[in-house]
Amino acid sequence: MQSKIEPRKMRQWIHEAKIDAMQAKLDNAPETTVLRKQSVEHSFDAINMWMGTTHSLIKRKQNVATEMSLYVLAYNLKRMM
């Protein structure tokens, strides 16, 4: 039963319009997703998942670059063995 004193309210996220616009863009050009999977971004994600993380543990471009360099070094050493 719905309260007559406090009616139900539907709340919308502040960025909902941006998400809807992006979804419409992807619906109009589904090949975009295929192209992104072929880019270098996919390789970095694969290495991060291999290391057991899904995001960079630190912030700032220089620090993330150092972290990624260590991940790539470890990945290459493992493949060499």
FENNORBEL-V177737 format. One record per helix or strand of 3 or more residues. SS is the DSSP state (h for helix, s for strand). FROM is the first residue (numbers start at 1). TO is the last residue. If there is no record, write none. Layout:
ss = [SS,SS]
from = [FROM,FROM]
to = [TO,TO]
//
This chain:
ss = [h,h,h,h]
from = [16,31,40,61]
to = [28,38,50,80]
//
